Amino acid sequence: MDRSTARKAALIATAVVAAGVVAYATTMRSTPPLGKQAFYYDLSAQKLFTDAAGQYPPIRGKHDAVGGDPEGHDGVLAIVYRCCDRCTTEKIQIAYLQKYTDKAKAIFEQADQAEAQGSKGPNEAYDRAFHSNNTLIQRPGDAQWHPKASPQGQAIVAILHAKCPNGHFPTLVDASER
């Protein structure tokens, strides 16, 4: 390969990597829903509901319940799955619940505002370790939240990588298609 061709190949490879980094940084803060709606779970009412995707939980819950958060911010993201591929009759299940620390939520919201104005947000918003350590998860019904990057968090997430009792792997459910 001559120098000119090698230089062009290097430029193309650099452009592809840069595009991947930008795409990753932009979606890293996003919640994992597949469509325009996401599943959330109201902790005080213990009920699943849907709302706009891309929010940074905790958000305002949809069900008023006695003993809940007085400001109503007890809605957390619910990662929902089925134990089959391309079926609609299989009951949905909650793999885990997810929210962000107050600090992370504020930083991610600042980054969204900055990006909407064409500038870069706080550096932490693009830091994978910050994101993983400030994303908290728990199983439904558990009392304690764990950083997603912790051993406890990884054990919770593992449910999505294990076969279901029927032999199928879990399939994430898109709240927009319900």
C-alpha positions as CSV (number, residue, x, y, z in Angstrom):
1,M,0.0,0.0,0.0
2,D,1.5,3.4,-1.0
3,R,1.6,6.3,1.5
4,S,-1.4,8.1,0.0
5,T,-3.6,5.1,0.3
6,A,-2.4,4.4,3.9
7,R,-3.0,8.0,4.9
8,K,-6.6,7.8,3.5
9,A,-7.2,4.6,5.3
10,A,-5.9,6.1,8.5
11,L,-8.1,9.2,8.1
12,I,-11.2,7.0,7.5
13,A,-10.4,4.8,10.5
14,T,-10.0,7.9,12.6
15,A,-13.3,9.3,11.4
16,V,-15.1,6.0,12.2
17,V,-13.5,5.9,15.7
18,A,-14.4,9.5,16.3
19,A,-18.0,9.0,15.2
20,G,-18.2,6.0,17.5
21,V,-16.8,7.9,20.5
22,V,-19.3,10.8,19.9
23,A,-22.2,8.3,19.6
24,Y,-21.1,6.4,22.7
25,A,-20.7,9.6,24.8
26,T,-24.1,10.9,23.7
27,T,-25.9,7.6,24.4
28,M,-24.0,6.7,27.6
29,R,-26.1,9.1,29.7
30,S,-29.3,8.0,28.1
31,T,-31.5,5.5,29.8
32,P,-31.7,2.1,28.0
33,P,-35.2,2.3,26.5
34,L,-35.5,1.3,22.9
35,G,-38.2,3.8,21.7
36,K,-39.8,7.1,22.7
37,Q,-41.4,5.7,25.8
38,A,-39.7,3.9,28.7
39,F,-41.0,1.8,31.6
40,Y,-40.8,3.4,35.0
41,Y,-41.7,2.0,38.4
42,D,-43.4,4.0,41.1
43,L,-41.7,2.9,44.3
44,S,-44.4,4.1,46.7
45,A,-47.3,2.6,44.7
46,Q,-45.2,-0.4,43.5
47,K,-46.7,0.0,40.0
48,L,-45.2,0.0,36.5
49,F,-46.0,3.0,34.2
50,T,-44.7,4.4,31.0
51,D,-43.4,8.0,30.3
52,A,-41.1,9.7,28.0
53,A,-37.7,8.0,27.5
54,G,-34.5,9.9,28.1
55,Q,-35.4,11.2,31.6
56,Y,-32.9,10.9,34.5
57,P,-34.7,9.1,37.3
58,P,-35.8,9.5,40.0
59,I,-38.7,11.3,38.4
60,R,-42.2,12.1,39.5
61,G,-44.1,8.9,40.0
62,K,-47.5,8.5,38.4
63,H,-49.4,6.9,41.2
64,D,-50.2,8.8,44.4
65,A,-49.6,6.5,47.4
66,V,-49.6,7.2,51.1
67,G,-46.0,7.2,52.5
68,G,-44.3,7.9,49.2
69,D,-41.8,10.7,48.4
70,P,-43.6,13.9,49.5
71,E,-42.4,15.6,46.3
72,G,-43.4,12.6,44.2
73,H,-39.9,11.8,42.9
74,D,-40.1,8.1,43.4
75,G,-40.4,7.0,39.8
76,V,-37.4,5.0,38.7
77,L,-36.5,3.4,35.4
78,A,-37.6,-0.2,35.1
79,I,-35.6,-2.5,32.8
80,V,-38.3,-4.9,31.6
81,Y,-38.0,-8.2,29.7
82,R,-39.8,-11.2,28.4
83,C,-38.5,-14.8,28.3
84,C,-39.1,-15.3,24.6
85,D,-38.3,-13.8,21.2
86,R,-41.0,-12.0,19.2
87,C,-43.9,-13.0,21.3
88,T,-46.6,-10.8,22.8
89,T,-48.3,-13.2,25.1
90,E,-45.4,-13.9,27.5
91,K,-45.8,-11.9,30.8
92,I,-43.3,-9.1,31.2
93,Q,-41.0,-9.1,34.1
94,I,-38.8,-6.4,35.7
95,A,-35.1,-7.3,35.6
96,Y,-34.1,-4.4,37.8
97,L,-34.8,-0.8,38.7
98,Q,-32.4,2.1,38.0
99,K,-31.9,5.6,39.1
100,Y,-29.0,8.1,39.3
101,T,-27.4,9.8,42.2
102,D,-28.5,13.4,42.7
103,K,-25.0,14.6,41.6
104,A,-25.1,12.5,38.4
105,K,-28.7,13.6,37.6
106,A,-27.7,17.3,37.9
107,I,-24.6,16.8,35.7
108,F,-26.4,14.9,33.0
109,E,-29.1,17.5,32.9
110,Q,-26.5,20.3,32.6
111,A,-24.8,18.4,29.8
112,D,-28.1,18.0,27.9
113,Q,-28.7,21.8,28.2
114,A,-25.2,22.6,27.1
115,E,-25.4,20.2,24.1
116,A,-28.8,21.8,23.1
117,Q,-26.9,25.1,22.9
118,G,-24.1,23.6,20.9
119,S,-21.4,23.4,23.7
120,K,-20.0,20.6,25.8
121,G,-21.3,19.8,29.2
122,P,-19.3,19.0,32.4
123,N,-16.5,16.4,31.8
124,E,-18.1,13.9,34.2
125,A,-21.1,13.6,31.9
126,Y,-18.8,11.8,29.4
127,D,-16.8,9.7,31.9
128,R,-17.8,6.1,31.8
129,A,-16.5,5.4,35.3
130,F,-18.5,8.4,36.7
131,H,-21.6,7.1,34.9
132,S,-21.2,3.5,36.1
133,N,-20.5,4.5,39.7
134,N,-23.4,7.0,39.9
135,T,-26.0,4.7,38.2
136,L,-27.8,2.9,41.1
137,I,-29.8,-0.3,40.6
138,Q,-31.8,-2.7,42.7
139,R,-34.1,-5.7,42.3
140,P,-37.8,-4.9,42.8
141,G,-38.6,-5.2,46.4
142,D,-34.9,-4.9,47.6
143,A,-34.2,-2.2,50.2
144,Q,-30.7,-1.2,49.1
145,W,-29.5,0.4,45.9
146,H,-26.1,-0.6,44.5
147,P,-23.8,1.2,42.0
148,K,-24.2,-0.6,38.7
149,A,-20.4,-1.0,38.5
150,S,-20.2,-2.8,41.9
151,P,-20.1,-6.6,42.3
152,Q,-23.7,-6.5,43.7
153,G,-24.8,-4.4,40.7
154,Q,-23.2,-6.7,38.2
155,A,-24.9,-9.7,39.8
156,I,-28.3,-7.9,39.4
157,V,-27.6,-7.1,35.8
158,A,-26.6,-10.7,35.1
159,I,-30.3,-11.8,34.9
160,L,-30.4,-10.4,31.4
161,H,-27.5,-12.7,30.3
162,A,-28.8,-15.9,31.8
163,K,-31.3,-18.2,30.2
164,C,-34.9,-18.2,31.4
165,P,-36.5,-21.3,32.7
166,N,-38.1,-21.9,29.3
167,G,-34.6,-22.0,27.7
168,H,-34.9,-18.6,25.9
169,F,-32.7,-15.7,26.7
170,P,-34.5,-12.6,28.0
171,T,-35.6,-10.0,25.4
172,L,-35.9,-6.4,26.5
173,V,-39.4,-5.0,26.0
174,D,-39.9,-1.7,24.2
175,A,-42.4,0.4,26.1
176,S,-43.3,2.3,22.9
177,E,-44.7,-0.9,21.4
178,R,-47.1,-1.7,24.2
